[in-house]
Amino acid sequence: MLGRRPAPRIQPMRRIRRTSTEPRLELTPLIDVVFLLLTFFVFSLVLMERVNLLRIDLPVLGAGERSGSPETITLLLDASGRLYLNAEPVEPGAVADRIRALREGRDDMPLFIATDEGGRTGDLLRLLDRLSAEGITEFSFIGRPEEPPGADRPSPDRPSADRPREAPREAQEQPDPGPG
């Protein structure tokens, strides 16, 4: 057997020893976590539903402008839950009928609802539910305009020119003795 060389002998693989002991940052688990978070947020956005319990269009209270129609209907809900229609007390069950009577033949007459800042939300929701059940769905909410920064705000002890001092509640609730 001329010309044949002996088969090379296979040697075991040598391990490479590291001389530095500095830690390595593995990117594969980091990328996995980022993609898991991304899929979580995508699915949560897809599954979210917008909840529209009440459709309320609130007006911007910045610079006001005059309405074209001088006649308006104002419904006031005070902090104790009493209703006033154009400054006259009204029972909750009669609100819709009184509004219809005021709007008689003039469906474009706007209805403004004003609520006391300290009022209960439940009273407002019952009022809106009653109006909606009676077919009165077009109204606007009104509030106090914003005061410019630095304006001198009236304190409860010191009334301003546009907000007179209120009489104590006891004086408001006493019946008028009448003549005689």
Contacts in CASP RR format, 6 or more apart in sequence:
PFRMAT RR
TARGET T0000
AUTHOR 0000-0000-0000
METHOD contacts of the structure
MODEL  1
MLGRRPAPRIQPMRRIRRTSTEPRLELTPLIDVVFLLLTFFVFSLVLMER
VNLLRIDLPVLGAGERSGSPETITLLLDASGRLYLNAEPVEPGAVADRIR
ALREGRDDMPLFIATDEGGRTGDLLRLLDRLSAEGITEFSFIGRPEEPPG
ADRPSPDRPSADRPREAPREAQEQPDPGPG
54 125 0 8 1.000
54 128 0 8 1.000
56 141 0 8 1.000
57 140 0 8 1.000
58 140 0 8 1.000
58 141 0 8 1.000
59 140 0 8 1.000
59 141 0 8 1.000
59 142 0 8 1.000
61 143 0 8 1.000
61 144 0 8 1.000
61 145 0 8 1.000
61 146 0 8 1.000
62 145 0 8 1.000
62 146 0 8 1.000
64 145 0 8 1.000
67 110 0 8 1.000
69 108 0 8 1.000
69 109 0 8 1.000
69 110 0 8 1.000
71 106 0 8 1.000
71 109 0 8 1.000
72 109 0 8 1.000
72 110 0 8 1.000
72 111 0 8 1.000
72 112 0 8 1.000
73 85 0 8 1.000
73 86 0 8 1.000
73 99 0 8 1.000
73 102 0 8 1.000
73 103 0 8 1.000
73 109 0 8 1.000
73 110 0 8 1.000
73 111 0 8 1.000
73 112 0 8 1.000
74 85 0 8 1.000
74 86 0 8 1.000
74 87 0 8 1.000
74 112 0 8 1.000
74 113 0 8 1.000
74 114 0 8 1.000
74 142 0 8 1.000
75 83 0 8 1.000
75 84 0 8 1.000
75 85 0 8 1.000
75 95 0 8 1.000
75 99 0 8 1.000
75 111 0 8 1.000
75 112 0 8 1.000
75 113 0 8 1.000
75 114 0 8 1.000
75 127 0 8 1.000
75 139 0 8 1.000
76 83 0 8 1.000
76 84 0 8 1.000
76 85 0 8 1.000
76 87 0 8 1.000
76 113 0 8 1.000
76 114 0 8 1.000
76 115 0 8 1.000
76 116 0 8 1.000
77 83 0 8 1.000
77 113 0 8 1.000
77 114 0 8 1.000
77 115 0 8 1.000
77 116 0 8 1.000
77 119 0 8 1.000
77 123 0 8 1.000
77 124 0 8 1.000
77 127 0 8 1.000
78 84 0 8 1.000
78 116 0 8 1.000
78 119 0 8 1.000
79 116 0 8 1.000
79 117 0 8 1.000
79 118 0 8 1.000
79 119 0 8 1.000
79 120 0 8 1.000
81 119 0 8 1.000
81 120 0 8 1.000
81 123 0 8 1.000
82 89 0 8 1.000
83 89 0 8 1.000
83 90 0 8 1.000
83 91 0 8 1.000
83 92 0 8 1.000
83 95 0 8 1.000
83 127 0 8 1.000
84 90 0 8 1.000
85 95 0 8 1.000
85 98 0 8 1.000
85 99 0 8 1.000
85 102 0 8 1.000
86 102 0 8 1.000
90 98 0 8 1.000
92 126 0 8 1.000
92 127 0 8 1.000
92 130 0 8 1.000
93 130 0 8 1.000
95 127 0 8 1.000
95 130 0 8 1.000
95 131 0 8 1.000
96 130 0 8 1.000
96 131 0 8 1.000
96 134 0 8 1.000
96 135 0 8 1.000
96 136 0 8 1.000
99 111 0 8 1.000
99 131 0 8 1.000
99 136 0 8 1.000
100 136 0 8 1.000
102 109 0 8 1.000
103 109 0 8 1.000
110 139 0 8 1.000
110 140 0 8 1.000
111 136 0 8 1.000
111 138 0 8 1.000
111 139 0 8 1.000
111 140 0 8 1.000
112 139 0 8 1.000
112 140 0 8 1.000
112 141 0 8 1.000
112 142 0 8 1.000
113 127 0 8 1.000
113 139 0 8 1.000
113 140 0 8 1.000
113 141 0 8 1.000
113 142 0 8 1.000
114 141 0 8 1.000
114 142 0 8 1.000
114 143 0 8 1.000
115 124 0 8 1.000
115 141 0 8 1.000
131 137 0 8 1.000
131 139 0 8 1.000
147 153 0 8 1.000
154 160 0 8 1.000
154 163 0 8 1.000
159 165 0 8 1.000
166 172 0 8 1.000
END
